[in-house]
Amino acid sequence: MEEILYNHLEICTFLYNGNTKAAIHSLKEKAELLEKEGNLQLKTIYLYSLNISIYNYILINEKVSLHKCCHENEHIIRKTLSSNNFLEVGEKIVLSYGYCSEYMVEKYKNKHVKNAIAYIRTHLDEPLTLDCVCGNININRCYLSDIFKKQVNCSFKQYILKQRIALAKKLLKNSQLPIHLIAEKCGFANDSYFCTCFKKETGISPCRYRNERNL
């Protein structure tokens, strides 16, 4: 039970990388386990722990304090949590930090680059192409390709791969998910292609990376 109540690394990792959908899915899996207990006190402990864990994760990794968001979430837990709305309150907490994710792209000056990066970060588990992203943010593909490379210092395709590999590293280190699920959550077509890309980028296989980090 302690593992369920206090280990939020998977949700934090997904959320930090902009994959709010995967974070919510992970939350629902935890919620199912806690619903079986039917204990409001345990649910309360879980949500307070989740809130402060996400806050600290972002603070450590980005040196950004979302204290207002954290404080508002504590108020929501204290004032609205009941035995019947645990998942709803949990989703509000996760989404509140998801809505704050724009702080991660503020360093880029061009609004279209910001929009593209925000879209990429929230859809890493899906097929992503330049045409797809341009269509969703309503921008010319040639213009975005050019300005993206100038501001981000790598091509659109390279950026997506780097983000997927970065997310994979965190999941390999901080979760016990099998390789094929990590490949899926990071947007790779299959685990074989994931392993090929991962080894090309890091020089070692995903399994070796996980083993070396967990020594």
Order of alpha helices (4+ residues) and beta strands (2+ residues): alpha-alpha-alpha-alpha-alpha-alpha-alpha-alpha-alpha-alpha-alpha-alpha-alpha
